[in-house]
Each structure stands twice: as structure tokens, then as C-alpha cells.
Amino acid sequence: MESLKQYSLAEVAKHNTTADLWMVIDDKVYDVTKFQNEHPGGEEILFEVAGKDATTEFTDVGHSTDAKEQMKQFVVGEIVEAERKKKATTQDWQQKALIAGSALALGLGLVLIYKALKK
């Protein structure tokens, strides 16, 4: 797989007009200028996120598998590594679960000690 051209968020922000409309979704840069008239939700929706990271908006709408497949043709690059959003890994979730479990166990232990001393 060939590597994609990398853009900063500032570079993407310059493409914020109906004549030159880019957006970022999941750290990939899309040029949707030619797709505006075809977008089922209307071109206004695309213009609202022109030049911005639209990941949250895209995810919140719940796009179909077909839509996600279709958008691949509009990829022009990706966000530079330093500006990418960190994706939570399984290890991150395991660490958070361990911390939450430890805090719960500690809290329960303190409650039991308190009750024992209160008697």
C-alpha cells in the first residue's frame, strides 16, 4: 500500500470553500468538492465542516457501509503523525479497567474496615 501525502490540520483548514472543500475523518483527509451536489444529506452539511475534523459528525450520523466504501475515492492524504488523534488500544482499556477495579476494591475494603471498627 502506497503511503498517503501528509497534511497538517492548518493546511486542511485552508480548503474551506464550496469551490475547494476538504475535511478530516479518522485522520484521513478527504477532498469532497466534487461530491457536494451528490451528498444525500445536502451540500450544506459538508460546508459546515469544511476544512475541519468531521469525525464526530460523521460518526454521529451513522453512515452506511456503502457510504464508507464510497468515500475512499475522495481520500487525498492523511493528517501528520504529530496531529493525529490517539486511538484507544486494547491495552489502554485494560489499564483503565485495572485502575477502576483497584479503586473499587480499595473503596470496598475501606467500607468493610469502617464497618468493623464501628461495631
N, C-alpha and C positions, 0 to 999 in steps of 0.2 A: 504494500500500500504506500503510495507516494505521500510525502509529508505536505501538509497544508501550509499556505502562506500565513504568517502570524501578524496579527494586528493588535494594537493597544485599544483600550476602551475609548481613549481620546480620539484615535483615528476613526473608529466606528461612529463616534458621535458627530463627525463632520458629514456623514451621509444621512441627513435627516430631513430631506425634502421629498415631495412626491416624484420629482424627476430623478432622484438618487436616494433610494430608501434601503438602508441596511438595518439589521437588528442582530442581536446575540441571543441564542437559545442553547443552554447547556454548553457554554464556552465555544460554540461554533458560530461563525459569522455567516449570515445569510444576506444576499442581495435579492430582495423581493420586489424590486422596482417594476419588473415586467409582470408580476403576479397580482398586483394590486386590484386590477379590474376583475380578476378571476376569484379572488378570495371570497368564500361563501359568507363570511361574517361582515363583509364590506371593507372597502379600502380605508375608511376612517379608523377602523380598529388598528390596522397596520401603521397608519400615520401616527397614532397616539404613542407608539413605542419606537418610532423611527430614530435610529442612532443610539438606541438604549438596549439594555439587557432585558429581554422579554420572557425570560424563562418562567417566572412566576405566572404571568398572564397566560402563557401558552399551556402550562401545566394545569392551571385552574380551569380552563375551558374543557379539558379532557379530549384532546384531538384523537381522531381515529388512527388505526394502524395505517390505513391508506394515506392519510394526511401526512403522517410521519415519514412514510416512504416517499411521497411526492416531494417533500421539502428537501430531500437530499440533492436534487438537481439545482438548488439555489445556493448551496454552500460555496463560499468564496475563500474561506480560511477559518482560522481559529484564534482565540484570544491568547496573547503571550502568556507563557507559563506563570510568570510572577503575578498576573492579574486574574488568574482563573479562580473560580470558587472551589473551595476544598470539598470534595465529596466524602461523605461519611463512609468509612470502610467497616467491614465486619469487626475488625479489631477495635475500632473506635466504639462501636456499640457494646462489645464485650467489656471494655474498660468501664464504660458508663454503667452497665448492669452490675459489675463487680462493686463499684463505688456505691451505687444505690442499695445493693444488697447488704454491704458492710454497714452503711448508715442505718438501715432498717434493723439489723441485728444489734448494733450498738444501742439504738433507741429502745429496743425491746429489753435488752439487758439492763439498761438504766431503770426502766419501769419496774422490772422484777426486783431489782435491788431496793428501789424506793418502797415497794410494797412490803418486802421482807423486813426492812428497817422500821416501818410504820407499825408493825404488829407488836 
